Amino acid sequence: MASFEERLSAVREERQAFQQTIGAMLGVTRWSAHNYEAGKNRPDSDGLIALTDYFNVSLDYLVGRSEVREIAR
């Protein structure tokens, strides 16, 4: 199963978003967003929720716990 870093990078590229855009959305620098994808850091819980909302994927999918992308509603 893919890691958080791999999933974040993949969904960001699918959406054609820049790391700077992700950083601004989360209130962090582009370098912080880069470090999330590099596995050097992780966003806090609010950041994870914001990412799942932005990319419209489930939290379990984003953090690599599930292969199911859809959000259960």
Predicted model as a PDB file, atoms N, CA, C, CB and O in Angstrom, pLDDT in the B-factor column:
MODEL        1                                                                  
ATOM      1  N   MET A   1       0.841  -1.175   0.000  1.00 83.00           N  
ATOM      2  CA  MET A   1       0.000   0.000   0.000  1.00 83.00           C  
ATOM      3  C   MET A   1       0.891   1.245   0.000  1.00 83.00           C  
ATOM      4  CB  MET A   1      -0.959  -0.006   1.220  1.00 83.00           C  
ATOM      5  O   MET A   1       1.973   1.253   0.587  1.00 83.00           O  
ATOM      6  N   ALA A   2       0.425   2.262  -0.651  1.00 93.00           N  
ATOM      7  CA  ALA A   2       1.191   3.501  -0.787  1.00 93.00           C  
ATOM      8  C   ALA A   2       1.244   4.261   0.536  1.00 93.00           C  
ATOM      9  CB  ALA A   2       0.583   4.389  -1.880  1.00 93.00           C  
ATOM     10  O   ALA A   2       0.346   4.153   1.370  1.00 93.00           O  
ATOM     11  N   SER A   3       2.293   5.015   0.703  1.00 96.00           N  
ATOM     12  CA  SER A   3       2.469   5.837   1.904  1.00 96.00           C  
ATOM     13  C   SER A   3       1.751   7.178   1.734  1.00 96.00           C  
ATOM     14  CB  SER A   3       3.977   6.064   2.196  1.00 96.00           C  
ATOM     15  O   SER A   3       1.312   7.536   0.641  1.00 96.00           O  
ATOM     16  N   PHE A   4       1.645   7.906   2.848  1.00 97.00           N  
ATOM     17  CA  PHE A   4       1.059   9.243   2.810  1.00 97.00           C  
ATOM     18  C   PHE A   4       1.789  10.120   1.802  1.00 97.00           C  
ATOM     19  CB  PHE A   4       1.097   9.888   4.203  1.00 97.00           C  
ATOM     20  O   PHE A   4       1.162  10.821   1.008  1.00 97.00           O  
ATOM     21  N   GLU A   5       3.110  10.077   1.838  1.00 97.00           N  
ATOM     22  CA  GLU A   5       3.905  10.916   0.947  1.00 97.00           C  
ATOM     23  C   GLU A   5       3.593  10.629  -0.520  1.00 97.00           C  
ATOM     24  CB  GLU A   5       5.391  10.705   1.213  1.00 97.00           C  
ATOM     25  O   GLU A   5       3.423  11.547  -1.322  1.00 97.00           O  
ATOM     26  N   GLU A   6       3.522   9.353  -0.852  1.00 97.00           N  
ATOM     27  CA  GLU A   6       3.230   8.957  -2.236  1.00 97.00           C  
ATOM     28  C   GLU A   6       1.824   9.372  -2.639  1.00 97.00           C  
ATOM     29  CB  GLU A   6       3.396   7.443  -2.409  1.00 97.00           C  
ATOM     30  O   GLU A   6       1.607   9.862  -3.748  1.00 97.00           O  
ATOM     31  N   ARG A   7       0.876   9.174  -1.741  1.00 97.00           N  
ATOM     32  CA  ARG A   7      -0.513   9.530  -2.057  1.00 97.00           C  
ATOM     33  C   ARG A   7      -0.672  11.039  -2.226  1.00 97.00           C  
ATOM     34  CB  ARG A   7      -1.459   9.024  -0.956  1.00 97.00           C  
ATOM     35  O   ARG A   7      -1.329  11.498  -3.160  1.00 97.00           O  
ATOM     36  N   LEU A   8      -0.070  11.806  -1.322  1.00 98.00           N  
ATOM     37  CA  LEU A   8      -0.186  13.259  -1.415  1.00 98.00           C  
ATOM     38  C   LEU A   8       0.401  13.753  -2.731  1.00 98.00           C  
ATOM     39  CB  LEU A   8       0.518  13.937  -0.225  1.00 98.00           C  
ATOM     40  O   LEU A   8      -0.207  14.575  -3.417  1.00 98.00           O  
ATOM     41  N   SER A   9       1.552  13.264  -3.073  1.00 97.00           N  
ATOM     42  CA  SER A   9       2.186  13.664  -4.323  1.00 97.00           C  
ATOM     43  C   SER A   9       1.318  13.289  -5.525  1.00 97.00           C  
ATOM     44  CB  SER A   9       3.569  13.016  -4.446  1.00 97.00           C  
ATOM     45  O   SER A   9       1.153  14.084  -6.450  1.00 97.00           O  
ATOM     46  N   ALA A  10       0.766  12.077  -5.506  1.00 97.00           N  
ATOM     47  CA  ALA A  10      -0.048  11.603  -6.628  1.00 97.00           C  
ATOM     48  C   ALA A  10      -1.330  12.418  -6.791  1.00 97.00           C  
ATOM     49  CB  ALA A  10      -0.396  10.133  -6.437  1.00 97.00           C  
ATOM     50  O   ALA A  10      -1.666  12.823  -7.904  1.00 97.00           O  
ATOM     51  N   VAL A  11      -2.048  12.662  -5.698  1.00 97.00           N  
ATOM     52  CA  VAL A  11      -3.302  13.409  -5.832  1.00 97.00           C  
ATOM     53  C   VAL A  11      -3.043  14.865  -6.172  1.00 97.00           C  
ATOM     54  CB  VAL A  11      -4.120  13.315  -4.547  1.00 97.00           C  
ATOM     55  O   VAL A  11      -3.843  15.491  -6.868  1.00 97.00           O  
ATOM     56  N   ARG A  12      -1.929  15.413  -5.687  1.00 97.00           N  
ATOM     57  CA  ARG A  12      -1.586  16.794  -6.036  1.00 97.00           C  
ATOM     58  C   ARG A  12      -1.287  16.897  -7.531  1.00 97.00           C  
ATOM     59  CB  ARG A  12      -0.371  17.285  -5.206  1.00 97.00           C  
ATOM     60  O   ARG A  12      -1.739  17.827  -8.198  1.00 97.00           O  
ATOM     61  N   GLU A  13      -0.528  15.943  -8.048  1.00 97.00           N  
ATOM     62  CA  GLU A  13      -0.202  15.964  -9.474  1.00 97.00           C  
ATOM     63  C   GLU A  13      -1.445  15.723 -10.336  1.00 97.00           C  
ATOM     64  CB  GLU A  13       0.866  14.911  -9.788  1.00 97.00           C  
ATOM     65  O   GLU A  13      -1.605  16.350 -11.383  1.00 97.00           O  
ATOM     66  N   GLU A  14      -2.322  14.816  -9.898  1.00 96.00           N  
ATOM     67  CA  GLU A  14      -3.575  14.575 -10.630  1.00 96.00           C  
ATOM     68  C   GLU A  14      -4.389  15.857 -10.743  1.00 96.00           C  
ATOM     69  CB  GLU A  14      -4.411  13.479  -9.933  1.00 96.00           C  
ATOM     70  O   GLU A  14      -4.985  16.135 -11.784  1.00 96.00           O  
ATOM     71  N   ARG A  15      -4.409  16.615  -9.695  1.00 96.00           N  
ATOM     72  CA  ARG A  15      -5.177  17.862  -9.647  1.00 96.00           C  
ATOM     73  C   ARG A  15      -4.415  19.022 -10.286  1.00 96.00           C  
ATOM     74  CB  ARG A  15      -5.529  18.207  -8.201  1.00 96.00           C  
ATOM     75  O   ARG A  15      -4.952  20.119 -10.446  1.00 96.00           O  
ATOM     76  N   GLN A  16      -3.171  18.768 -10.645  1.00 97.00           N  
ATOM     77  CA  GLN A  16      -2.288  19.770 -11.240  1.00 97.00           C  
ATOM     78  C   GLN A  16      -2.142  20.989 -10.337  1.00 97.00           C  
ATOM     79  CB  GLN A  16      -2.815  20.195 -12.609  1.00 97.00           C  
ATOM     80  O   GLN A  16      -2.169  22.133 -10.790  1.00 97.00           O  
ATOM     81  N   ALA A  17      -1.988  20.709  -9.050  1.00 97.00           N  
ATOM     82  CA  ALA A  17      -1.794  21.763  -8.048  1.00 97.00           C  
ATOM     83  C   ALA A  17      -0.303  21.880  -7.748  1.00 97.00           C  
ATOM     84  CB  ALA A  17      -2.605  21.461  -6.738  1.00 97.00           C  
ATOM     85  O   ALA A  17       0.441  20.903  -7.826  1.00 97.00           O  
ATOM     86  N   PHE A  18       0.108  23.072  -7.411  1.00 97.00           N  
ATOM     87  CA  PHE A  18       1.502  23.310  -7.038  1.00 97.00           C  
ATOM     88  C   PHE A  18       1.659  23.168  -5.531  1.00 97.00           C  
ATOM     89  CB  PHE A  18       1.970  24.711  -7.503  1.00 97.00           C  
ATOM     90  O   PHE A  18       0.703  23.353  -4.778  1.00 97.00           O  
ATOM     91  N   GLN A  19       2.871  22.839  -5.098  1.00 97.00           N  
ATOM     92  CA  GLN A  19       3.140  22.762  -3.664  1.00 97.00           C  
ATOM     93  C   GLN A  19       2.873  24.108  -3.005  1.00 97.00           C  
ATOM     94  CB  GLN A  19       4.591  22.316  -3.404  1.00 97.00           C  
ATOM     95  O   GLN A  19       2.432  24.156  -1.857  1.00 97.00           O  
ATOM     96  N   GLN A  20       3.132  25.184  -3.703  1.00 97.00           N  
ATOM     97  CA  GLN A  20       2.873  26.517  -3.157  1.00 97.00           C  
ATOM     98  C   GLN A  20       1.383  26.704  -2.879  1.00 97.00           C  
ATOM     99  CB  GLN A  20       3.375  27.605  -4.127  1.00 97.00           C  
ATOM    100  O   GLN A  20       1.007  27.306  -1.873  1.00 97.00           O  
ATOM    101  N   THR A  21       0.533  26.188  -3.771  1.00 95.00           N  
ATOM    102  CA  THR A  21      -0.916  26.276  -3.586  1.00 95.00           C  
ATOM    103  C   THR A  21      -1.334  25.499  -2.344  1.00 95.00           C  
ATOM    104  CB  THR A  21      -1.660  25.742  -4.829  1.00 95.00           C  
ATOM    105  O   THR A  21      -2.140  25.977  -1.545  1.00 95.00           O  
ATOM    106  N   ILE A  22      -0.782  24.302  -2.189  1.00 96.00           N  
ATOM    107  CA  ILE A  22      -1.111  23.463  -1.028  1.00 96.00           C  
ATOM    108  C   ILE A  22      -0.634  24.151   0.249  1.00 96.00           C  
ATOM    109  CB  ILE A  22      -0.466  22.049  -1.160  1.00 96.00           C  
ATOM    110  O   ILE A  22      -1.356  24.185   1.246  1.00 96.00           O  
ATOM    111  N   GLY A  23       0.567  24.691   0.219  1.00 97.00           N  
ATOM    112  CA  GLY A  23       1.086  25.405   1.386  1.00 97.00           C  
ATOM    113  C   GLY A  23       0.197  26.572   1.776  1.00 97.00           C  
ATOM    114  O   GLY A  23      -0.119  26.753   2.952  1.00 97.00           O  
ATOM    115  N   ALA A  24      -0.206  27.365   0.791  1.00 96.00           N  
ATOM    116  CA  ALA A  24      -1.062  28.520   1.069  1.00 96.00           C  
ATOM    117  C   ALA A  24      -2.399  28.083   1.646  1.00 96.00           C  
ATOM    118  CB  ALA A  24      -1.284  29.343  -0.202  1.00 96.00           C  
ATOM    119  O   ALA A  24      -2.920  28.714   2.565  1.00 96.00           O  
ATOM    120  N   MET A  25      -2.950  27.012   1.112  1.00 93.00           N  
ATOM    121  CA  MET A  25      -4.236  26.511   1.606  1.00 93.00           C  
ATOM    122  C   MET A  25      -4.121  26.087   3.070  1.00 93.00           C  
ATOM    123  CB  MET A  25      -4.723  25.324   0.745  1.00 93.00           C  
ATOM    124  O   MET A  25      -5.051  26.277   3.853  1.00 93.00           O  
ATOM    125  N   LEU A  26      -2.972  25.512   3.433  1.00 96.00           N  
ATOM    126  CA  LEU A  26      -2.779  25.006   4.795  1.00 96.00           C  
ATOM    127  C   LEU A  26      -2.174  26.052   5.729  1.00 96.00           C  
ATOM    128  CB  LEU A  26      -1.892  23.777   4.768  1.00 96.00           C  
ATOM    129  O   LEU A  26      -2.047  25.821   6.931  1.00 96.00           O  
ATOM    130  N   GLY A  27      -1.802  27.203   5.168  1.00 96.00           N  
ATOM    131  CA  GLY A  27      -1.191  28.248   5.987  1.00 96.00           C  
ATOM    132  C   GLY A  27       0.257  27.946   6.347  1.00 96.00           C  
ATOM    133  O   GLY A  27       0.745  28.366   7.396  1.00 96.00           O  
ATOM    134  N   VAL A  28       0.943  27.210   5.465  1.00 97.00           N  
ATOM    135  CA  VAL A  28       2.358  26.888   5.674  1.00 97.00           C  
ATOM    136  C   VAL A  28       3.127  27.296   4.418  1.00 97.00           C  
ATOM    137  CB  VAL A  28       2.560  25.355   5.991  1.00 97.00           C  
ATOM    138  O   VAL A  28       2.530  27.682   3.413  1.00 97.00           O  
ATOM    139  N   THR A  29       4.435  27.208   4.483  1.00 96.00           N  
ATOM    140  CA  THR A  29       5.253  27.564   3.327  1.00 96.00           C  
ATOM    141  C   THR A  29       5.232  26.465   2.272  1.00 96.00           C  
ATOM    142  CB  THR A  29       6.688  27.843   3.759  1.00 96.00           C  
ATOM    143  O   THR A  29       4.805  25.339   2.529  1.00 96.00           O  
ATOM    144  N   ARG A  30       5.702  26.817   1.086  1.00 96.00           N  
ATOM    145  CA  ARG A  30       5.841  25.819   0.028  1.00 96.00           C  
ATOM    146  C   ARG A  30       6.814  24.730   0.476  1.00 96.00           C  
ATOM    147  CB  ARG A  30       6.325  26.478  -1.294  1.00 96.00           C  
ATOM    148  O   ARG A  30       6.640  23.557   0.146  1.00 96.00           O  
ATOM    149  N   TRP A  31       7.842  25.130   1.232  1.00 97.00           N  
ATOM    150  CA  TRP A  31       8.820  24.149   1.705  1.00 97.00           C  
ATOM    151  C   TRP A  31       8.197  23.162   2.676  1.00 97.00           C  
ATOM    152  CB  TRP A  31       9.994  24.850   2.368  1.00 97.00           C  
ATOM    153  O   TRP A  31       8.563  21.986   2.683  1.00 97.00           O  
ATOM    154  N   SER A  32       7.269  23.619   3.488  1.00 97.00           N  
ATOM    155  CA  SER A  32       6.568  22.687   4.382  1.00 97.00           C  
ATOM    156  C   SER A  32       5.764  21.686   3.567  1.00 97.00           C  
ATOM    157  CB  SER A  32       5.640  23.452   5.358  1.00 97.00           C  
ATOM    158  O   SER A  32       5.765  20.493   3.868  1.00 97.00           O  
ATOM    159  N   ALA A  33       5.074  22.169   2.531  1.00 97.00           N  
ATOM    160  CA  ALA A  33       4.320  21.267   1.660  1.00 97.00           C  
ATOM    161  C   ALA A  33       5.270  20.294   0.969  1.00 97.00           C  
ATOM    162  CB  ALA A  33       3.509  22.066   0.613  1.00 97.00           C  
ATOM    163  O   ALA A  33       4.956  19.111   0.833  1.00 97.00           O  
ATOM    164  N   HIS A  34       6.411  20.777   0.538  1.00 97.00           N  
ATOM    165  CA  HIS A  34       7.425  19.904  -0.067  1.00 97.00           C  
ATOM    166  C   HIS A  34       7.864  18.835   0.937  1.00 97.00           C  
ATOM    167  CB  HIS A  34       8.653  20.734  -0.546  1.00 97.00           C  
ATOM    168  O   HIS A  34       7.986  17.660   0.591  1.00 97.00           O  
ATOM    169  N   ASN A  35       8.096  19.251   2.170  1.00 98.00           N  
ATOM    170  CA  ASN A  35       8.541  18.297   3.195  1.00 98.00           C  
ATOM    171  C   ASN A  35       7.493  17.241   3.503  1.00 98.00           C  
ATOM    172  CB  ASN A  35       8.901  19.032   4.467  1.00 98.00           C  
ATOM    173  O   ASN A  35       7.845  16.125   3.885  1.00 98.00           O  
ATOM    174  N   TYR A  36       6.217  17.564   3.348  1.00 98.00           N  
ATOM    175  CA  TYR A  36       5.175  16.544   3.512  1.00 98.00           C  
ATOM    176  C   TYR A  36       5.363  15.449   2.471  1.00 98.00           C  
ATOM    177  CB  TYR A  36       3.759  17.170   3.393  1.00 98.00           C  
ATOM    178  O   TYR A  36       5.274  14.263   2.787  1.00 98.00           O  
ATOM    179  N   GLU A  37       5.619  15.845   1.241  1.00 97.00           N  
ATOM    180  CA  GLU A  37       5.801  14.862   0.169  1.00 97.00           C  
ATOM    181  C   GLU A  37       7.140  14.140   0.275  1.00 97.00           C  
ATOM    182  CB  GLU A  37       5.691  15.543  -1.188  1.00 97.00           C  
ATOM    183  O   GLU A  37       7.276  13.015  -0.206  1.00 97.00           O  
ATOM    184  N   ALA A  38       8.114  14.765   0.891  1.00 97.00           N  
ATOM    185  CA  ALA A  38       9.432  14.154   1.057  1.00 97.00           C  
ATOM    186  C   ALA A  38       9.491  13.247   2.289  1.00 97.00           C  
ATOM    187  CB  ALA A  38      10.500  15.237   1.162  1.00 97.00           C  
ATOM    188  O   ALA A  38      10.490  12.562   2.508  1.00 97.00           O  
ATOM    189  N   GLY A  39       8.429  13.241   3.088  1.00 96.00           N  
ATOM    190  CA  GLY A  39       8.394  12.399   4.274  1.00 96.00           C  
ATOM    191  C   GLY A  39       9.158  12.964   5.453  1.00 96.00           C  
ATOM    192  O   GLY A  39       9.420  12.247   6.419  1.00 96.00           O  
ATOM    193  N   LYS A  40       9.520  14.240   5.393  1.00 97.00           N  
ATOM    194  CA  LYS A  40      10.268  14.865   6.479  1.00 97.00           C  
ATOM    195  C   LYS A  40       9.364  15.451   7.543  1.00 97.00           C  
ATOM    196  CB  LYS A  40      11.163  15.940   5.937  1.00 97.00           C  
ATOM    197  O   LYS A  40       9.808  15.716   8.661  1.00 97.00           O  
ATOM    198  N   ASN A  41       8.111  15.654   7.209  1.00 96.00           N  
ATOM    199  CA  ASN A  41       7.144  16.272   8.102  1.00 96.00           C  
ATOM    200  C   ASN A  41       5.756  15.784   7.744  1.00 96.00           C  
ATOM    201  CB  ASN A  41       7.220  17.811   8.028  1.00 96.00           C  
ATOM    202  O   ASN A  41       5.552  15.204   6.678  1.00 96.00           O  
ATOM    203  N   ARG A  42       4.808  16.014   8.625  1.00 96.00           N  
ATOM    204  CA  ARG A  42       3.409  15.699   8.348  1.00 96.00           C  
ATOM    205  C   ARG A  42       2.543  16.860   8.806  1.00 96.00           C  
ATOM    206  CB  ARG A  42       2.979  14.380   9.049  1.00 96.00           C  
ATOM    207  O   ARG A  42       2.863  17.539   9.781  1.00 96.00           O  
ATOM    208  N   PRO A  43       1.441  17.083   8.095  1.00 97.00           N  
ATOM    209  CA  PRO A  43       0.523  18.131   8.546  1.00 97.00           C  
ATOM    210  C   PRO A  43      -0.183  17.711   9.827  1.00 97.00           C  
ATOM    211  CB  PRO A  43      -0.510  18.455   7.453  1.00 97.00           C  
ATOM    212  O   PRO A  43      -0.271  16.523  10.140  1.00 97.00           O  
ATOM    213  N   ASP A  44      -0.684  18.695  10.561  1.00 97.00           N  
ATOM    214  CA  ASP A  44      -1.469  18.370  11.757  1.00 97.00           C  
ATOM    215  C   ASP A  44      -2.843  17.847  11.331  1.00 97.00           C  
ATOM    216  CB  ASP A  44      -1.617  19.620  12.686  1.00 97.00           C  
ATOM    217  O   ASP A  44      -3.137  17.768  10.138  1.00 97.00           O  
ATOM    218  N   SER A  45      -3.668  17.496  12.288  1.00 97.00           N  
ATOM    219  CA  SER A  45      -4.973  16.902  11.966  1.00 97.00           C  
ATOM    220  C   SER A  45      -5.851  17.852  11.157  1.00 97.00           C  
ATOM    221  CB  SER A  45      -5.697  16.501  13.247  1.00 97.00           C  
ATOM    222  O   SER A  45      -6.553  17.413  10.246  1.00 97.00           O  
ATOM    223  N   ASP A  46      -5.823  19.132  11.471  1.00 97.00           N  
ATOM    224  CA  ASP A  46      -6.603  20.091  10.679  1.00 97.00           C  
ATOM    225  C   ASP A  46      -6.093  20.145   9.241  1.00 97.00           C  
ATOM    226  CB  ASP A  46      -6.543  21.495  11.316  1.00 97.00           C  
ATOM    227  O   ASP A  46      -6.880  20.257   8.301  1.00 97.00           O  
ATOM    228  N   GLY A  47      -4.787  20.065   9.077  1.00 97.00           N  
ATOM    229  CA  GLY A  47      -4.201  20.053   7.742  1.00 97.00           C  
ATOM    230  C   GLY A  47      -4.588  18.815   6.955  1.00 97.00           C  
ATOM    231  O   GLY A  47      -4.879  18.900   5.762  1.00 97.00           O  
ATOM    232  N   LEU A  48      -4.595  17.667   7.614  1.00 97.00           N  
ATOM    233  CA  LEU A  48      -5.006  16.436   6.942  1.00 97.00           C  
ATOM    234  C   LEU A  48      -6.453  16.525   6.467  1.00 97.00           C  
ATOM    235  CB  LEU A  48      -4.833  15.235   7.876  1.00 97.00           C  
ATOM    236  O   LEU A  48      -6.778  16.121   5.350  1.00 97.00           O  
ATOM    237  N   ILE A  49      -7.306  17.055   7.320  1.00 97.00           N  
ATOM    238  CA  ILE A  49      -8.722  17.199   6.948  1.00 97.00           C  
ATOM    239  C   ILE A  49      -8.864  18.166   5.779  1.00 97.00           C  
ATOM    240  CB  ILE A  49      -9.560  17.692   8.155  1.00 97.00           C  
ATOM    241  O   ILE A  49      -9.638  17.915   4.854  1.00 97.00           O  
ATOM    242  N   ALA A  50      -8.122  19.269   5.815  1.00 97.00           N  
ATOM    243  CA  ALA A  50      -8.173  20.222   4.706  1.00 97.00           C  
ATOM    244  C   ALA A  50      -7.715  19.576   3.400  1.00 97.00           C  
ATOM    245  CB  ALA A  50      -7.306  21.449   5.017  1.00 97.00           C  
ATOM    246  O   ALA A  50      -8.293  19.831   2.343  1.00 97.00           O  
ATOM    247  N   LEU A  51      -6.684  18.745   3.470  1.00 97.00           N  
ATOM    248  CA  LEU A  51      -6.199  18.058   2.267  1.00 97.00           C  
ATOM    249  C   LEU A  51      -7.238  17.084   1.724  1.00 97.00           C  
ATOM    250  CB  LEU A  51      -4.897  17.314   2.569  1.00 97.00           C  
ATOM    251  O   LEU A  51      -7.452  17.015   0.513  1.00 97.00           O  
ATOM    252  N   THR A  52      -7.878  16.337   2.604  1.00 96.00           N  
ATOM    253  CA  THR A  52      -8.899  15.390   2.123  1.00 96.00           C  
ATOM    254  C   THR A  52     -10.066  16.127   1.489  1.00 96.00           C  
ATOM    255  CB  THR A  52      -9.405  14.505   3.275  1.00 96.00           C  
ATOM    256  O   THR A  52     -10.618  15.669   0.488  1.00 96.00           O  
ATOM    257  N   ASP A  53     -10.444  17.253   2.055  1.00 95.00           N  
ATOM    258  CA  ASP A  53     -11.520  18.052   1.465  1.00 95.00           C  
ATOM    259  C   ASP A  53     -11.101  18.615   0.110  1.00 95.00           C  
ATOM    260  CB  ASP A  53     -11.922  19.195   2.412  1.00 95.00           C  
ATOM    261  O   ASP A  53     -11.873  18.571  -0.848  1.00 95.00           O  
ATOM    262  N   TYR A  54      -9.896  19.136   0.028  1.00 96.00           N  
ATOM    263  CA  TYR A  54      -9.403  19.743  -1.210  1.00 96.00           C  
ATOM    264  C   TYR A  54      -9.309  18.712  -2.336  1.00 96.00           C  
ATOM    265  CB  TYR A  54      -8.032  20.388  -0.975  1.00 96.00           C  
ATOM    266  O   TYR A  54      -9.699  18.983  -3.472  1.00 96.00           O  
ATOM    267  N   PHE A  55      -8.791  17.535  -2.010  1.00 97.00           N  
ATOM    268  CA  PHE A  55      -8.606  16.500  -3.032  1.00 97.00           C  
ATOM    269  C   PHE A  55      -9.796  15.554  -3.160  1.00 97.00           C  
ATOM    270  CB  PHE A  55      -7.371  15.701  -2.723  1.00 97.00           C  
ATOM    271  O   PHE A  55      -9.817  14.689  -4.035  1.00 97.00           O  
ATOM    272  N   ASN A  56     -10.780  15.722  -2.291  1.00 95.00           N  
ATOM    273  CA  ASN A  56     -11.976  14.895  -2.305  1.00 95.00           C  
ATOM    274  C   ASN A  56     -11.648  13.400  -2.221  1.00 95.00           C  
ATOM    275  CB  ASN A  56     -12.780  15.178  -3.559  1.00 95.00           C  
ATOM    276  O   ASN A  56     -12.143  12.590  -3.005  1.00 95.00           O  
ATOM    277  N   VAL A  57     -10.802  13.065  -1.251  1.00 97.00           N  
ATOM    278  CA  VAL A  57     -10.446  11.669  -0.981  1.00 97.00           C  
ATOM    279  C   VAL A  57     -10.655  11.402   0.503  1.00 97.00           C  
ATOM    280  CB  VAL A  57      -8.966  11.361  -1.406  1.00 97.00           C  
ATOM    281  O   VAL A  57     -10.722  12.332   1.307  1.00 97.00           O  
ATOM    282  N   SER A  58     -10.755  10.137   0.856  1.00 96.00           N  
ATOM    283  CA  SER A  58     -10.928   9.800   2.262  1.00 96.00           C  
ATOM    284  C   SER A  58      -9.605   9.956   3.008  1.00 96.00           C  
ATOM    285  CB  SER A  58     -11.468   8.366   2.412  1.00 96.00           C  
ATOM    286  O   SER A  58      -8.531   9.860   2.414  1.00 96.00           O  
ATOM    287  N   LEU A  59      -9.693  10.192   4.293  1.00 96.00           N  
ATOM    288  CA  LEU A  59      -8.501  10.305   5.122  1.00 96.00           C  
ATOM    289  C   LEU A  59      -7.725   8.990   5.116  1.00 96.00           C  
ATOM    290  CB  LEU A  59      -8.879  10.700   6.561  1.00 96.00           C  
ATOM    291  O   LEU A  59      -6.498   8.993   5.014  1.00 96.00           O  
ATOM    292  N   ASP A  60      -8.430   7.877   5.225  1.00 96.00           N  
ATOM    293  CA  ASP A  60      -7.751   6.575   5.200  1.00 96.00           C  
ATOM    294  C   ASP A  60      -6.987   6.371   3.899  1.00 96.00           C  
ATOM    295  CB  ASP A  60      -8.762   5.443   5.392  1.00 96.00           C  
ATOM    296  O   ASP A  60      -5.892   5.809   3.903  1.00 96.00           O  
ATOM    297  N   TYR A  61      -7.556   6.820   2.793  1.00 97.00           N  
ATOM    298  CA  TYR A  61      -6.846   6.707   1.510  1.00 97.00           C  
ATOM    299  C   TYR A  61      -5.592   7.585   1.523  1.00 97.00           C  
ATOM    300  CB  TYR A  61      -7.777   7.112   0.328  1.00 97.00           C  
ATOM    301  O   TYR A  61      -4.508   7.131   1.155  1.00 97.00           O  
ATOM    302  N   LEU A  62      -5.741   8.828   1.943  1.00 97.00           N  
ATOM    303  CA  LEU A  62      -4.622   9.762   1.901  1.00 97.00           C  
ATOM    304  C   LEU A  62      -3.454   9.296   2.762  1.00 97.00           C  
ATOM    305  CB  LEU A  62      -5.076  11.133   2.351  1.00 97.00           C  
ATOM    306  O   LEU A  62      -2.299   9.449   2.365  1.00 97.00           O  
ATOM    307  N   VAL A  63      -3.733   8.736   3.922  1.00 97.00           N  
ATOM    308  CA  VAL A  63      -2.643   8.310   4.809  1.00 97.00           C  
ATOM    309  C   VAL A  63      -2.178   6.887   4.536  1.00 97.00           C  
ATOM    310  CB  VAL A  63      -3.079   8.423   6.250  1.00 97.00           C  
ATOM    311  O   VAL A  63      -1.316   6.369   5.247  1.00 97.00           O  
ATOM    312  N   GLY A  64      -2.742   6.249   3.509  1.00 95.00           N  
ATOM    313  CA  GLY A  64      -2.263   4.937   3.098  1.00 95.00           C  
ATOM    314  C   GLY A  64      -2.859   3.760   3.829  1.00 95.00           C  
ATOM    315  O   GLY A  64      -2.299   2.665   3.796  1.00 95.00           O  
ATOM    316  N   ARG A  65      -3.995   3.962   4.496  1.00 95.00           N  
ATOM    317  CA  ARG A  65      -4.633   2.869   5.236  1.00 95.00           C  
ATOM    318  C   ARG A  65      -5.664   2.122   4.424  1.00 95.00           C  
ATOM    319  CB  ARG A  65      -5.277   3.397   6.474  1.00 95.00           C  
ATOM    320  O   ARG A  65      -6.131   1.065   4.848  1.00 95.00           O  
ATOM    321  N   SER A  66      -6.031   2.643   3.269  1.00 94.00           N  
ATOM    322  CA  SER A  66      -7.081   2.040   2.456  1.00 94.00           C  
ATOM    323  C   SER A  66      -6.808   2.343   0.984  1.00 94.00           C  
ATOM    324  CB  SER A  66      -8.486   2.563   2.880  1.00 94.00           C  
ATOM    325  O   SER A  66      -6.152   3.326   0.638  1.00 94.00           O  
ATOM    326  N   GLU A  67      -7.328   1.473   0.142  1.00 94.00           N  
ATOM    327  CA  GLU A  67      -7.256   1.701  -1.305  1.00 94.00           C  
ATOM    328  C   GLU A  67      -8.507   2.399  -1.815  1.00 94.00           C  
ATOM    329  CB  GLU A  67      -7.061   0.377  -2.047  1.00 94.00           C  
ATOM    330  O   GLU A  67      -8.586   2.734  -2.997  1.00 94.00           O  
ATOM    331  N   VAL A  68      -9.484   2.625  -0.945  1.00 91.00           N  
ATOM    332  CA  VAL A  68     -10.748   3.237  -1.322  1.00 91.00           C  
ATOM    333  C   VAL A  68     -10.593   4.762  -1.258  1.00 91.00           C  
ATOM    334  CB  VAL A  68     -11.908   2.747  -0.391  1.00 91.00           C  
ATOM    335  O   VAL A  68     -10.370   5.336  -0.192  1.00 91.00           O  
ATOM    336  N   ARG A  69     -10.715   5.396  -2.420  1.00 91.00           N  
ATOM    337  CA  ARG A  69     -10.543   6.855  -2.487  1.00 91.00           C  
ATOM    338  C   ARG A  69     -11.755   7.632  -2.030  1.00 91.00           C  
ATOM    339  CB  ARG A  69     -10.208   7.262  -3.880  1.00 91.00           C  
ATOM    340  O   ARG A  69     -11.630   8.726  -1.480  1.00 91.00           O  
ATOM    341  N   GLU A  70     -12.933   7.067  -2.257  1.00 85.00           N  
ATOM    342  CA  GLU A  70     -14.179   7.799  -2.020  1.00 85.00           C  
ATOM    343  C   GLU A  70     -14.393   8.056  -0.541  1.00 85.00           C  
ATOM    344  CB  GLU A  70     -15.367   7.029  -2.590  1.00 85.00           C  
ATOM    345  O   GLU A  70     -14.018   7.265   0.325  1.00 85.00           O  
ATOM    346  N   ILE A  71     -15.006   9.189  -0.295  1.00 79.00           N  
ATOM    347  CA  ILE A  71     -15.380   9.553   1.072  1.00 79.00           C  
ATOM    348  C   ILE A  71     -16.735   8.925   1.369  1.00 79.00           C  
ATOM    349  CB  ILE A  71     -15.422  11.113   1.264  1.00 79.00           C  
ATOM    350  O   ILE A  71     -17.684   9.105   0.606  1.00 79.00           O  
ATOM    351  N   ALA A  72     -16.830   8.190   2.471  1.00 70.00           N  
ATOM    352  CA  ALA A  72     -18.106   7.587   2.875  1.00 70.00           C  
ATOM    353  C   ALA A  72     -19.037   8.690   3.340  1.00 70.00           C  
ATOM    354  CB  ALA A  72     -17.904   6.521   4.000  1.00 70.00           C  
ATOM    355  O   ALA A  72     -18.677   9.492   4.203  1.00 70.00           O  
ATOM    356  N   ARG A  73     -20.227   8.732   2.774  1.00 68.00           N  
ATOM    357  CA  ARG A  73     -21.198   9.763   3.164  1.00 68.00           C  
ATOM    358  C   ARG A  73     -22.484   9.103   3.564  1.00 68.00           C  
ATOM    359  CB  ARG A  73     -21.446  10.772   2.023  1.00 68.00           C  
ATOM    360  O   ARG A  73     -23.441   9.785   3.929  1.00 68.00           O  
TER     361      ARG A  73                                                      
ENDMDL                                                                          
END                                                                             
